Amino acid sequence: MTKEENIISIDKGIKSSVRGRKKILFELIVEKSFFLCACTAVLSIAVITVYIFAQGLPVMIKIGVIDFVTGHFWRPLENQFGILPMIVVSLIGTLGAVVLGTVVGLFTAIFLAEIAPDWLIRIFRPAVELLAGIPSVVYGFFGLIVIVPLIRNTFGGPGNSLLAVIIILAIMILPTIISISEISLRSVPKEYKEGSLALGASQIKTIFKVMLPAASSGILASIVLGTGRAIGETMAVLLVAGNTPVFPESILSPVRTLTVNIAMEMGYAQGMHREALFATGVVLFIFIIVLNVALNLTIYKKESRI
Amino acid sequence: MLKRVKKWNFTVLLIVLVLMGTAIFLGCSSDETENGTVNGDLSSPSLNGRVTVIGSTSVGPLARVLADSFMENEQDVKIDIQEIGSTQGIQAINDGTADIGTVSRELKEDEKSSDLTEHVIAYDGIAVVVNCSNSVSDLTIEKIAQIFKGEITNWKELGGFDKEITVVNREAGSGTRGAFQELMKLEEKLPDGTKKSLITEKALIMDSTGGVKATVSGNDSAIGYISLGILDDTVKALKVSGVEPTVQNILDKKYTICRPFLMITKGEMSPQVGAYLDFIMSSEGQQMVKSEKYIPVK
């Protein structure tokens, strides 16, 4: 190697190392920005948790956690803060909606994944996706002008009722249940279905005995997600529920859910009343946490089985 | 080379995104400080800046109509009106978020304080409304109170059709509900000083005047109460002991279910707040109060 060549190679080395350092710096900046973005979500949940508990827990302890959660009467201006009727209604309403929504949604998913011809899928799938995009207040308005009068004229009572809540929530969770169930049905290996049909099982038998069990964890996850949406829904429920904070005598009685209680009274509440609404938020928050743990468990089970 | 340019574009994009995020945060906070300084600046002779009006959902529509007309003449003044509730309005004026707090009932004793000034801008009647298809059209105050207490539960007891009455109430804390309960003697003072509502707990509850109107107009057996100002022909207003709820009847003191609309200010008013209130109390402003179906104070 001559002297000149030597110099050139050293020069190259320096240049490339400068470029390398720049590259490393760039990578570092991008990585940090990704990290910062990821922090937003975590930070938000941390702040929300701290804030809700800081606002709600003191008053919950002041009222007495047991008195608050098992009290029968919500009369905030008379210092009676009992949210048991709303807890019960939130649970029954969600359960009813999930049962109704799962039956309809699952059958729709089976139809779309297994039975429907292509041209029909091209109409049905966008329709289901559109259903997911409708704002909840529009659902509520639809419920108020269609479902509520329908219930009143068919069964009597005021129409604003637990039944109206269940129906509107069932419609709202349909897209979640349909799309996730359909995806999990489609991801069942073809061999399962072909094997079953080859053994002489009918199509319906194949769907119920082979496809559904194979896709069960995905379907379960869709139900848990639907439950999450149903229990947290506020605006649509507020419009159709009637919002009476007492135990329902029947499915046709007006009811109030936990979410509605917060949305409805936050505007006017002050002092202890306001804090009691945050305490309602704490209870709702705990429900959501339990639901999320359940969701993670189903996904964990699914993964461990595979 | 091309690759590098692309990479730099990416970095620039990221930086822009971060800056935008910061700008949004800063934007929010600087907005507030601007608001504060403008309102605090009493020496400025020309009218400009913002007036934040927070409070009752019943006063809101009237305040908005008056503000729109006021802003036509004073183009540099921007009036923001937020309708979140009477109690919230008092809270907002006390903690300084609002320049004017609006309240659709008399102030309670513990809400009054020496640095708050009450301006009665109008009176509002409360109309008891039923569905248009309801044949009942005239009731006494006692009968109406009995319906709301849940003592009369079927329209046929009042000469109407055989249908169970659906009572529509407002949520706890609402100014309209507070005024209605007080005027109709639908509350009872408890030994500890709180007031117990006597309205039946089976009542539907709506969180706005519009919600009550929508429910009553859609349910043929419903009864509710709304501000006279938003009464229209989607619902039927009951006569009370033969007296129709009209502005004239309230001025003549024949129709007694009415309450004041208050605007509350704290301490010394800024010029633009003063000008807005002056406009409301002027003959032009009070004329608009009347044409909006509220009762003028002058």
Interface residues (C-beta under 8 A of the other chain):
Chain A: F26 I29 V30 S33 L36 R75 P76 L77 E78 N79 L144 I145 V148 P149 R152 G156 G157 P158 G159 N160 L238 L239 G242 N243 T244 P245 V246 S253 P254 R256 A263 M264 E265 G267 Y268 A269 Q270 H273
Chain B: K7 F10 T11 L14 V18 T57 I84 G85 S86 T87 Q88 Q91 E164 T166 E171 A172 G173 S174 G175 L190 D192 T194 K195 K196 S197 E201 K202 A203 L204 I205 M206 D207 G211 A214 T215 G218 N219 S221 A222
